[in-house]
Amino acid sequence: QASLLKNDETKALTPASLQKELNNLLKFNPDFAEAHYLSYLNSLRVQDVFSSTHSLLHYFDRLILTGAESKSNGDEGYGRSLRYAALNLAALHCRFGH
């Protein structure tokens, strides 16, 4: 679904049905970082600034909590994740004209 949202949005699930599926996934696994990222992309396409910000922040929180970046790259992994989080948050606010 993430690939479809980025490349051909018309082939992806509707925003409401995709969000329903994501909510079901996150109900059983709230630390599933990729589901939060997909929720972010889905919220962007319906121009929901609150939900997209919420999902983006949860994505990076979960990514850092799992330590996926830090295990392979030492302490630099956390710094890189935080820089990407700040950059993505800035791009999100720019997209909404803030």
PAGUMAR-899359 format. One line per 10 residues: number of its first residue (from 1); their letters; for each residue x, y, z of N, C-alpha, C, O, CB. Coordinates in pm, 1 decimal, always signed. Glycine has a CB too. Example, Ala and Ser with C-alpha at 12.3 -4.5 7.8 and 13.67 -1.06 7.14 Angstrom:
<nodes>
1	as	+1319.0 -569.0 +780.0 +1230.0 -450.0 +780.0 +1320.0 -330.0 +780.0 +1423.6 -331.9 +846.5 +1130.8 -447.3 +904.6; +1285.0 -225.0 +708.0 +1367.0 -106.0 +714.0 +1290.0 +3.0 +787.0 +1340.9 +113.8 +803.9 +1408.4 -59.8 +572.5
</nodes>
This chain:
<nodes>
1	qasllkndet	+82.2 -119.4 +0.0 +0.0 +0.0 +0.0 +86.9 +126.2 +0.0 +54.0 +224.9 -65.9 -93.6 -0.4 +120.8; +196.6 +122.2 +73.6 +285.7 +238.5 +76.3 +341.5 +266.1 -62.4 +347.8 +381.2 -105.6 +400.6 +216.8 +176.4; +381.3 +162.2 -131.0 +433.9 +178.1 -267.0 +326.5 +233.6 -359.5 +354.4 +319.6 -443.0 +486.3 +43.8 -321.2; +203.9 +184.5 -344.7 +95.0 +235.0 -428.1 +65.8 +381.5 -398.8 +39.7 +459.1 -490.6 -31.0 +151.7 -407.0; +70.2 +419.9 -271.2 +44.6 +559.6 -236.4 +151.3 +651.5 -294.2 +122.1 +764.5 -333.5 +38.2 +576.3 -84.9; +273.8 +603.2 -299.2 +382.1 +685.5 -352.6 +382.3 +689.5 -504.7 +414.3 +792.7 -563.6 +515.2 +634.3 -303.1; +346.6 +576.9 -570.1 +361.8 +566.5 -714.9 +233.0 +578.1 -794.3 +230.8 +642.6 -899.1 +425.6 +438.4 -747.4; +124.1 +515.9 -745.5 -3.1 +520.2 -818.6 -117.6 +512.5 -719.2 -172.0 +405.5 -692.1 -12.6 +404.4 -922.5; -152.2 +626.8 -666.3 -252.0 +636.1 -559.4 -387.8 +578.5 -598.6 -463.3 +534.3 -512.0 -269.0 +779.8 -518.4; -419.4 +578.4 -727.0 -550.6 +529.6 -770.9 -567.5 +379.6 -749.4 -680.3 +331.0 -741.2 -571.6 +562.1 -917.3
11	kaltpaslqk	-456.5 +305.2 -740.2 -464.2 +161.0 -719.9 -466.0 +121.6 -572.2 -490.1 +5.6 -538.8 -348.2 +94.0 -788.5; -440.6 +218.0 -484.5 -439.2 +190.2 -340.1 -582.4 +182.6 -286.9 -677.2 +226.0 -352.2 -358.8 +299.4 -263.6; -595.1 +126.7 -167.5 -725.0 +125.6 -100.7 -772.6 +268.3 -78.8 -692.3 +361.5 -77.6 -717.4 +49.8 +33.8; -902.6 +285.2 -61.6 -955.0 +417.9 -30.9 -899.8 +461.7 +104.0 -866.0 +377.3 +187.0 -1111.3 +418.6 -30.4; -890.2 +591.6 +127.1 -836.0 +638.5 +254.6 -908.4 +580.5 +377.1 -843.7 +541.8 +474.5 -842.7 +789.0 +259.2; -1040.1 +574.5 +372.5 -1115.8 +523.1 +487.7 -1090.4 +374.8 +511.1 -1070.7 +332.9 +625.2 -1265.1 +546.7 +467.5; -1090.6 +295.0 +404.7 -1069.0 +150.9 +423.5 -925.2 +120.3 +463.7 -901.2 +29.2 +542.9 -1104.1 +74.9 +295.6; -829.7 +195.0 +410.2 -690.5 +175.2 +448.9 -670.4 +212.0 +595.1 -601.7 +140.7 +668.2 -597.2 +258.2 +359.7; -729.8 +322.6 +638.1 -714.5 +362.2 +778.3 -779.9 +260.7 +871.1 -729.1 +235.0 +980.3 -775.0 +501.3 +801.7; -890.9 +203.2 +829.2 -956.4 +100.1 +910.5 -864.8 -21.1 +927.1 -851.9 -74.6 +1037.2 -1090.7 +57.3 +846.4
21	elnnllkfnp	-802.0 -64.0 +819.3 -708.2 -176.4 +826.0 -588.8 -143.3 +915.0 -544.7 -226.0 +994.9 -659.8 -214.1 +685.4; -537.5 -22.1 +900.4 -423.5 +19.7 +981.9 -459.4 +25.7 +1129.9 -380.4 -15.0 +1215.0 -372.5 +155.5 +935.5; -578.7 +76.5 +1160.4 -622.2 +81.2 +1299.9 -631.3 -58.7 +1359.1 -596.6 -79.3 +1475.4 -757.3 +151.9 +1311.5; -678.0 -155.4 +1279.5 -683.9 -294.3 +1327.2 -543.9 -348.6 +1353.0 -520.9 -414.7 +1454.2 -757.2 -383.7 +1225.3; -450.7 -321.6 +1262.9 -312.2 -364.9 +1283.0 -252.2 -303.3 +1408.4 -188.8 -372.2 +1488.4 -227.1 -328.6 +1161.7; -272.6 -173.9 +1424.9 -212.7 -102.9 +1537.5 -278.7 -136.3 +1670.4 -218.2 -119.7 +1776.4 -219.9 +45.2 +1514.0; -402.7 -183.4 +1664.7 -469.2 -224.7 +1788.0 -396.1 -343.9 +1849.7 -381.4 -352.2 +1971.6 -617.2 -260.1 +1760.9; -350.9 -435.3 +1765.2 -283.8 -555.5 +1813.1 -132.9 -538.9 +1825.3 -68.5 -612.5 +1900.0 -314.2 -670.0 +1721.5; -76.3 -443.7 +1753.4 +67.7 -420.9 +1759.9 +95.4 -270.5 +1747.8 +129.9 -222.5 +1639.9 +141.8 -500.4 +1647.7; +80.3 -195.7 +1858.6 +97.4 -50.4 +1851.6 +240.6 -5.6 +1822.8 +263.6 +111.4 +1792.2 +52.4 +11.0 +1980.0
31	dfaeahylsy	+336.6 -97.1 +1832.2 +475.7 -61.5 +1806.0 +520.0 -91.4 +1663.6 +639.4 -86.7 +1634.0 +564.9 -133.7 +1901.6; +426.3 -121.9 +1575.4 +455.5 -154.0 +1436.8 +482.8 -24.3 +1361.1 +390.7 +39.7 +1310.4 +338.4 -233.0 +1371.9; +610.4 +13.7 +1354.0 +651.2 +142.9 +1298.7 +603.4 +163.4 +1155.7 +558.1 +272.3 +1120.6 +801.3 +155.8 +1303.7; +612.8 +60.7 +1073.9 +574.6 +74.6 +933.3 +425.9 +105.2 +916.9 +387.4 +175.1 +823.1 +609.5 -52.2 +857.1; +342.6 +54.1 +1006.3 +199.2 +85.0 +1000.1 +175.6 +232.1 +1032.2 +87.2 +295.0 +974.0 +119.3 -4.7 +1098.0; +253.3 +286.6 +1123.6 +241.3 +429.9 +1154.6 +284.3 +513.9 +1033.8 +224.3 +617.5 +1005.2 +327.4 +466.5 +1279.3; +387.8 +469.0 +963.9 +432.5 +542.5 +845.0 +326.1 +538.7 +735.2 +301.2 +639.3 +668.7 +565.1 +484.0 +792.2; +264.7 +424.2 +716.9 +159.5 +413.1 +616.6 +39.0 +498.6 +655.7 -25.8 +558.0 +569.6 +117.5 +266.1 +598.7; +9.8 +504.5 +783.6 -98.0 +591.3 +831.6 -64.5 +738.2 +803.5 -152.1 +817.7 +769.3 -122.2 +569.4 +983.3; +63.1 +772.4 +818.5 +109.8 +908.7 +784.9 +84.2 +939.4 +637.0 +29.3 +1044.4 +603.7 +261.6 +924.2 +816.9
41	lnslrvqdvf	+123.9 +847.8 +549.2 +102.5 +869.6 +405.8 -45.8 +879.0 +372.6 -86.6 +960.8 +290.1 +167.0 +757.0 +324.6; -125.7 +795.8 +436.6 -269.6 +796.4 +412.3 -331.6 +928.0 +459.2 -418.9 +983.0 +392.0 -336.5 +677.4 +483.4; -287.3 +977.9 +573.0 -339.2 +1104.7 +624.4 -298.2 +1222.2 +536.6 -373.4 +1318.6 +522.1 -290.8 +1127.6 +767.0; -180.0 +1214.3 +478.4 -136.9 +1320.3 +386.4 -229.3 +1329.9 +266.5 -260.0 +1439.5 +219.7 +6.5 +1295.6 +339.5; -273.1 +1216.6 +217.4 -352.9 +1222.2 +94.9 -491.9 +1279.1 +117.5 -556.6 +1322.1 +22.0 -364.6 +1084.7 +35.0; -540.0 +1280.6 +242.6 -668.8 +1344.5 +271.0 -649.4 +1480.0 +338.8 -744.9 +1539.8 +388.5 -755.2 +1253.3 +359.4; -523.5 +1528.4 +340.4 -488.4 +1660.2 +393.9 -526.8 +1676.4 +541.8 -572.8 +1783.0 +582.7 -556.2 +1768.6 +311.4; -507.6 +1570.1 +621.7 -536.7 +1574.2 +764.4 -407.0 +1603.4 +839.3 -328.1 +1512.6 +865.6 -600.8 +1440.3 +812.9; -385.5 +1729.8 +873.5 -260.2 +1771.5 +934.6 -240.1 +1708.7 +1071.9 -128.4 +1669.0 +1105.1 -255.7 +1922.2 +945.7; -345.1 +1698.9 +1152.3 -331.1 +1642.5 +1286.5 -292.0 +1495.4 +1281.0 -195.5 +1454.1 +1345.3 -461.3 +1659.0 +1365.0
51	ssthsllhyf	-366.4 +1416.8 +1204.6 -337.9 +1272.8 +1196.9 -203.7 +1244.0 +1131.6 -133.1 +1152.2 +1173.5 -447.7 +1201.9 +1119.9; -167.9 +1320.4 +1030.5 -39.7 +1295.8 +964.9 +76.3 +1328.3 +1059.0 +174.7 +1254.4 +1062.7 -28.7 +1379.0 +835.9; +66.4 +1436.8 +1134.4 +170.2 +1470.2 +1231.3 +178.5 +1363.8 +1340.1 +287.3 +1319.1 +1376.5 +143.4 +1608.0 +1293.4; +63.7 +1324.1 +1391.2 +56.9 +1221.0 +1495.4 +121.5 +1091.2 +1446.8 +201.9 +1031.8 +1518.7 -89.7 +1195.3 +1536.9; +87.9 +1047.5 +1328.1 +141.6 +922.6 +1274.8 +290.6 +931.3 +1247.2 +364.3 +836.1 +1272.5 +68.6 +884.5 +1148.3; +335.3 +1044.9 +1195.3 +477.9 +1061.6 +1167.8 +559.2 +1055.9 +1296.8 +663.4 +990.6 +1301.7 +503.4 +1194.4 +1095.0; +512.2 +1123.9 +1400.9 +583.5 +1122.0 +1528.0 +584.8 +980.9 +1588.0 +686.7 +937.3 +1641.6 +519.5 +1221.1 +1626.4; +473.7 +910.8 +1579.2 +469.4 +773.5 +1630.0 +561.4 +681.7 +1550.2 +623.1 +591.5 +1606.9 +326.1 +719.8 +1626.0; +571.1 +703.5 +1420.9 +660.7 +622.6 +1338.6 +804.6 +634.4 +1389.0 +870.6 +533.4 +1413.3 +652.0 +665.7 +1190.7; +852.3 +756.4 +1404.4 +990.5 +774.1 +1448.7 +1009.6 +732.2 +1593.9 +1115.9 +681.1 +1629.2 +1032.7 +918.7 +1431.1
61	drliltgaes	+909.2 +752.8 +1678.8 +918.7 +703.5 +1816.5 +937.6 +552.6 +1818.4 +1024.0 +501.0 +1889.4 +793.3 +742.1 +1896.6; +856.6 +482.0 +1740.3 +864.8 +335.5 +1737.5 +994.6 +288.9 +1673.7 +1053.8 +190.1 +1717.2 +745.5 +276.5 +1661.8; +1038.4 +359.0 +1571.8 +1162.7 +323.2 +1504.3 +1281.4 +334.1 +1600.3 +1368.9 +247.5 +1602.1 +1185.0 +413.2 +1381.3; +1283.4 +439.2 +1678.5 +1392.3 +458.3 +1774.3 +1380.0 +359.9 +1890.2 +1480.5 +306.1 +1936.7 +1392.8 +602.8 +1827.3; +1257.1 +335.8 +1937.1 +1237.5 +243.2 +2049.4 +1279.7 +100.9 +2016.0 +1331.0 +29.1 +2101.8 +1092.4 +243.7 +2092.3; +1258.0 +60.3 +1891.6 +1295.7 -76.1 +1854.7 +1446.4 -89.9 +1844.5 +1499.3 -200.8 +1851.3 +1230.5 -116.0 +1722.5; +1515.4 +21.0 +1828.2 +1660.6 +16.7 +1819.5 +1710.7 -39.1 +1688.5 +1827.5 -76.7 +1678.6 +1715.7 -63.8 +1931.4; +1625.6 -45.8 +1587.5 +1664.9 -102.6 +1458.5 +1782.8 -27.5 +1398.0 +1873.6 -88.5 +1341.5 +1546.9 -100.7 +1361.7; +1781.4 +102.6 +1409.7 +1890.0 +182.4 +1352.9 +2016.6 +170.5 +1437.5 +2127.1 +161.9 +1383.9 +1847.8 +329.6 +1341.4; +2000.1 +170.0 +1569.6 +2117.8 +178.2 +1656.2 +2198.1 +48.4 +1659.2 +2319.2 +52.2 +1681.1 +2075.6 +214.6 +1796.6
71	ksngdegygr	+2133.5 -66.4 +1637.8 +2205.3 -193.8 +1643.8 +2308.7 -206.9 +1533.8 +2416.4 -262.6 +1555.3 +2108.2 -308.7 +1635.5; +2276.7 -156.5 +1417.6 +2369.3 -172.3 +1306.2 +2468.9 -57.4 +1295.5 +2575.5 -73.4 +1236.0 +2292.5 -184.5 +1177.6; +2435.5 +58.0 +1352.4 +2520.2 +175.4 +1332.1 +2570.2 +239.0 +1461.0 +2616.4 +353.1 +1457.9 +2445.6 +277.3 +1253.5; +2562.8 +170.7 +1572.6 +2607.5 +229.2 +1698.2 +2521.6 +346.5 +1738.4 +2404.0 +353.0 +1702.4 +2751.4 +272.2 +1687.9; +2579.5 +440.4 +1813.5 +2504.2 +556.6 +1860.6 +2460.8 +648.2 +1747.3 +2364.6 +723.4 +1762.9 +2586.8 +634.7 +1959.4; +2528.4 +643.8 +1635.5 +2495.0 +728.7 +1521.3 +2355.0 +697.5 +1468.8 +2290.3 +785.2 +1411.6 +2598.4 +710.9 +1409.4; +2307.5 +575.7 +1486.9 +2175.3 +537.0 +1438.5 +2065.5 +622.1 +1498.7 +1973.8 +664.0 +1428.1 +2149.1 +391.7 +1468.7; +2073.7 +648.7 +1630.5 +1973.5 +734.0 +1694.6 +1978.2 +875.2 +1638.2 +1874.3 +934.6 +1609.6 +1994.9 +737.2 +1846.2; +2097.6 +928.2 +1622.6 +2111.9 +1063.2 +1568.8 +2056.2 +1074.7 +1428.5 +1990.8 +1173.3 +1394.5 +2256.9 +1104.4 +1569.3; +2082.2 +973.6 +1347.1 +2030.9 +974.9 +1210.1 +1878.5 +970.2 +1210.8 +1814.0 +1043.8 +1136.2 +2087.9 +856.3 +1129.2
81	slryaalnla	+1820.5 +884.5 +1294.2 +1674.3 +875.5 +1301.6 +1613.4 +1007.1 +1346.0 +1510.8 +1049.8 +1293.3 +1632.2 +764.1 +1397.0; +1676.7 +1071.0 +1442.9 +1624.2 +1198.9 +1491.3 +1636.2 +1307.2 +1384.8 +1546.9 +1391.0 +1371.9 +1697.7 +1242.1 +1618.3; +1744.8 +1306.7 +1308.7 +1758.8 +1404.9 +1200.3 +1653.3 +1382.4 +1092.8 +1593.5 +1477.9 +1043.2 +1899.5 +1397.4 +1138.5; +1630.4 +1256.3 +1056.4 +1526.9 +1227.3 +956.8 +1389.0 +1265.1 +1009.1 +1304.7 +1313.1 +933.4 +1529.5 +1078.7 +918.0; +1366.0 +1243.8 +1137.0 +1237.5 +1280.8 +1197.0 +1216.6 +1431.3 +1187.1 +1109.2 +1476.7 +1147.7 +1230.5 +1235.2 +1344.5; +1319.3 +1509.1 +1222.9 +1308.9 +1655.1 +1216.4 +1288.7 +1702.5 +1072.9 +1207.9 +1791.9 +1047.5 +1434.2 +1720.3 +1275.8; +1361.6 +1642.9 +979.8 +1349.9 +1681.0 +839.4 +1210.4 +1648.0 +785.2 +1150.3 +1729.1 +714.9 +1457.6 +1610.1 +755.8; +1159.6 +1530.1 +817.6 +1025.8 +1491.7 +771.8 +918.1 +1577.8 +834.7 +820.7 +1612.9 +768.0 +999.2 +1345.4 +803.0; +933.2 +1612.5 +960.9 +836.3 +1699.1 +1025.9 +836.8 +1838.5 +962.4 +731.3 +1898.9 +943.0 +865.7 +1708.7 +1176.2; +956.0 +1888.7 +930.5 +966.0 +2019.5 +862.9 +899.8 +2013.3 +725.2 +828.1 +2105.7 +686.8 +1114.9 +2063.0 +849.0
91	alhcrfgh	+923.2 +1905.7 +651.2 +861.3 +1889.7 +518.3 +709.4 +1880.6 +530.3 +636.7 +1933.4 +446.2 +916.6 +1763.5 +447.1; +662.1 +1814.1 +634.1 +517.1 +1803.2 +656.6 +457.2 +1940.9 +679.9 +355.3 +1974.9 +619.7 +486.6 +1710.8 +776.9; +518.9 +2020.6 +766.1 +466.6 +2153.9 +793.4 +475.3 +2243.1 +669.9 +387.2 +2325.7 +646.2 +542.3 +2217.6 +909.6; +580.0 +2226.5 +592.5 +592.8 +2303.2 +468.0 +480.0 +2266.3 +371.8 +421.7 +2353.1 +306.9 +730.7 +2277.7 +401.7; +450.4 +2137.9 +363.4 +343.9 +2091.9 +273.2 +208.4 +2152.5 +308.4 +126.6 +2179.6 +220.5 +334.3 +1939.9 +276.8; +185.6 +2173.4 +439.0 +58.8 +2231.8 +484.4 +65.0 +2383.3 +495.9 -30.2 +2445.9 +542.3 +19.6 +2172.9 +618.1; +177.9 +2443.8 +453.4 +189.1 +2588.6 +449.9 +209.6 +2653.6 +585.1 +170.9 +2768.8 +604.8 +69.0 +2644.9 +387.8; +269.6 +2582.1 +678.0 +291.8 +2639.1 +812.6 +424.6 +2710.0 +818.3 +461.1 +2764.2 +922.6 +286.2 +2529.8 +920.8
</nodes>
